[in-house]
Amino acid sequence: MKCNSLEEVRSNIDRIDSEIIKLIAERGTYVAQASAFKKNEDGVRDTSRVEKVIEKVRQKAQECGADPDMVEALYREMISRFVNMEMDQFHKENA
């Protein structure tokens, strides 16, 4: 979409940010649920799963015209924080 002003650009960015945040929150609800299915801390960390997700998001980024390196960096940070959240949940459930 071609914008005609900086205000229009910013409005669209704000709209997209709102959607991204909603989706991150939704993703977080599933991450929290996942800990109930994990048997141990290694299952929570699951580095092979992380690498599969990274591979998928890099491919999707390329298909969508996004920078795969930037998308990977964003996902690695998000996954790291979600793993920490899931680990806390896992410890609560298994205390």
PyMOL commands that set and color helices and strands:
alter all, ss='L'
color gray80, all
select helices_A, chain A and resi 6-37+41-45+47-64+68-93
alter helices_A, ss='H'
color red, helices_A
deselect
rebuild
show_as cartoon
